[in-house]
Amino acid sequence: MADGTLRDQSIEPSHPGELLGEIVIPGTGLPKTHIAQRLHLSRQTLHDIITRKQPVTPTVAAKLGKLFGNGAGFWIRMQATYDTWHAEHDVDVSQIETLDMA
């Protein structure tokens, strides 16, 4: 967080599609169809990202970053945070020992 505190790890981070569908695209005043066209994506692909059925890939991140002017890294970091949180909460690692690297 901006004040240096860590985010509560029990709270699921937002999928970048949520931000895209709820804030970014509505903020443009353009229909999703036009956004999909400008991104050179199918309407279905954009819909699948917005509904969290597909991740934001590096290719899509580059397109989103260019269209919205905030760079690919923004979208990739958001997707990575979402994916990592799910991996840490959904994957059973109880049978994997931690090596002592000292």
Contacts in CASP RR format, 6 or more apart in sequence:
PFRMAT RR
TARGET T0000
AUTHOR 0000-0000-0000
METHOD contacts of the structure
MODEL  1
MADGTLRDQSIEPSHPGELLGEIVIPGTGLPKTHIAQRLHLSRQTLHDII
TRKQPVTPTVAAKLGKLFGNGAGFWIRMQATYDTWHAEHDVDVSQIETLD
MA
1 7 0 8 1.000
7 13 0 8 1.000
9 85 0 8 1.000
9 88 0 8 1.000
12 82 0 8 1.000
12 85 0 8 1.000
12 86 0 8 1.000
12 89 0 8 1.000
13 78 0 8 1.000
13 81 0 8 1.000
13 82 0 8 1.000
13 85 0 8 1.000
14 78 0 8 1.000
14 82 0 8 1.000
15 52 0 8 1.000
15 78 0 8 1.000
15 79 0 8 1.000
15 82 0 8 1.000
16 49 0 8 1.000
16 56 0 8 1.000
16 64 0 8 1.000
16 75 0 8 1.000
16 78 0 8 1.000
16 79 0 8 1.000
16 82 0 8 1.000
17 49 0 8 1.000
17 50 0 8 1.000
17 51 0 8 1.000
17 52 0 8 1.000
17 56 0 8 1.000
18 50 0 8 1.000
18 52 0 8 1.000
19 78 0 8 1.000
20 49 0 8 1.000
20 50 0 8 1.000
20 64 0 8 1.000
21 32 0 8 1.000
21 50 0 8 1.000
24 68 0 8 1.000
25 32 0 8 1.000
25 35 0 8 1.000
25 50 0 8 1.000
28 35 0 8 1.000
32 43 0 8 1.000
32 46 0 8 1.000
32 47 0 8 1.000
32 50 0 8 1.000
33 43 0 8 1.000
35 46 0 8 1.000
35 67 0 8 1.000
36 42 0 8 1.000
36 43 0 8 1.000
36 45 0 8 1.000
36 46 0 8 1.000
38 67 0 8 1.000
39 46 0 8 1.000
39 60 0 8 1.000
39 63 0 8 1.000
39 64 0 8 1.000
39 67 0 8 1.000
40 63 0 8 1.000
41 60 0 8 1.000
41 63 0 8 1.000
45 54 0 8 1.000
45 60 0 8 1.000
48 54 0 8 1.000
49 55 0 8 1.000
49 56 0 8 1.000
49 60 0 8 1.000
55 79 0 8 1.000
55 82 0 8 1.000
55 83 0 8 1.000
56 64 0 8 1.000
56 75 0 8 1.000
56 76 0 8 1.000
56 78 0 8 1.000
56 79 0 8 1.000
58 72 0 8 1.000
58 76 0 8 1.000
60 75 0 8 1.000
61 71 0 8 1.000
61 72 0 8 1.000
61 73 0 8 1.000
61 74 0 8 1.000
61 75 0 8 1.000
61 76 0 8 1.000
61 79 0 8 1.000
62 71 0 8 1.000
62 72 0 8 1.000
64 70 0 8 1.000
64 71 0 8 1.000
64 72 0 8 1.000
64 75 0 8 1.000
65 71 0 8 1.000
65 72 0 8 1.000
65 73 0 8 1.000
65 74 0 8 1.000
65 75 0 8 1.000
66 72 0 8 1.000
END
